[in-house]
Amino acid sequence: MNSRNLAAAALLAAFTLAACSGGSPSIAPPGPPGLTPQAQSEDAVNAANGVGTPIHDTAISNETMSSPLQSGDRVVEDAPGIQAAGDGSCNAGVEFFSPDRKRDANSTERIVFYDNACTKTQSDTVRLFASTGPSSESVTLMQSRYPLGSATPSSVRSERTAFSNATFDKFGYPIYKNGFARSQIAELDVNGSKTLVDDGELVVKPAGGNASVYCSDSAGYNVTGDATLKETFGWSGLVFSGTRTVNNDGSISWSFTHGGTSYAGAIGALSVQSGNQNTNCPIGAPMFKLAGGTAKGSYVFPIQSTYKNGVLADLSIANATLSNGETLNVRTNSALPASDPHFVSGSLSKGAALLATFNVNAFGDGTLVVTSTGKPYHMEDWHVTK
C-alpha cells in the first residue's frame, strides 16, 4: 500500500486539526452529553500532544542543524558575516559561538533571543560533536530554555544524536543537500525533574536545488503524568514523505503529512522501544515505538510550517479529524511577536461544544485549559508537562 493509501486509511480513524487564519475560537457549551470531565481532559491532553509532536520535531530539526555556513543549496565555507565567524555577534535575535563560550573542543553554542536586539534569552543550545567515521558523527546537545524575562531556565533538553551517510561542514553540522540519516534519544527536564522522553529519527534524501525530501518517525511520553487522572500520556507517529524548502528570503518551510497514535497508561508504565535505524524513505518499520500504554486514537494531518532564523513564523494544519469525532482548530497570529503566549491558538470541540483551548508562544510554551473543569495544564516545548 502506498503512502497516499496509508494516509487515507488512517484518516478514517483520525483526529483532525483544522487551521484557520484569523479570529479567536468561538465559545460553546462546556461539553457534550456522555463525555465526562476526565474523558474531556484525556482527549484535550492527547490532542495537544498530537499537535505538538510534529511541530516540535521540525523545530528541533531547525535548531540542531542550524549551521551559519549553509544557505539554500550552497555550502558557504568562506561566507562573509558575523555568524560565519562564530564570534557570538548578534544577528536578528541569534548569537552563534564556535567554539562554545566555555571553549570546549569541537563545540558550538547557539543562543536564541525573544528580541532581535539579543537582550532576552529564550534558549541556549550547546553542541559537542565527534567524528565516528568518514561519514558519521555523534553529537551531545544540551538546551536550556528560559521564560520571558527570567534568568533561570524552566527546562533543560538533553539529546544524544547519531548521524550517518552524511557529509559535514567545519562546525560539525550535516550538509543538508547531500542527505543523511539522523537518530536521537532525548529527554526534557522541567524544574530539575525528568518530565518528557522524546526519541526520533530523520532520513534526508540527497537533492539539488532548494528543496529536500525527507521521512521521519518519533515516539515519546510524559514521565510524571497527571496525579489527578492517575495516568500519563504518550504518542508515536511518522512522516512518509515530506519536503523541506529554503525560500528566497532565507526562511525554511516544511510541508508534510504526519500520521500518529495517542496513548494513555498508568504512571510509570510507558516506555519507548528502539529498533533498527532507517536509511531510506519511506519508512517501513519505525525505529521508535511506544510500549506499555493503550492506544486512544490515530490521526493523520497535513502540515505546513515556516521558520525564520530558526523560529516559527507561520503554521497551517487543515482538514484532519480526531477518531472520536472531535475537531481541533489551530491558528497562528503572525501580527503578534513570537514571545506572545497567544502566537499560536487552538480549540478542541465536539459539535457545538467547546472541550478545551490552548495558547502557546512560537516556542511551544503556554497553557491548555479544559473547559468543563477550568483546569489549566502547562505546555513546555510543544507538549503538556503538568
TAVENTA-V989508 format. One record per helix or strand. SS is the DSSP state (helix for helix, strand for strand). FROM is the first residue (numbers start at 0). TO is the last residue. If there is no record, write none. Layout:
BEGIN
ss | from | to
SS | FROM | TO
SS | FROM | TO
END
This chain:
BEGIN
ss | from | to
helix | 2 | 10
strand | 14 | 18
helix | 36 | 63
strand | 69 | 70
strand | 73 | 74
helix | 81 | 84
strand | 86 | 89
strand | 93 | 96
strand | 106 | 112
strand | 120 | 132
strand | 135 | 145
strand | 152 | 163
strand | 167 | 167
strand | 173 | 173
helix | 175 | 177
strand | 179 | 189
strand | 192 | 203
strand | 210 | 221
strand | 225 | 225
strand | 230 | 245
strand | 251 | 264
strand | 270 | 273
strand | 287 | 290
strand | 293 | 307
strand | 310 | 317
strand | 321 | 321
strand | 326 | 331
strand | 343 | 349
strand | 352 | 359
strand | 365 | 369
strand | 375 | 379
strand | 382 | 383
END
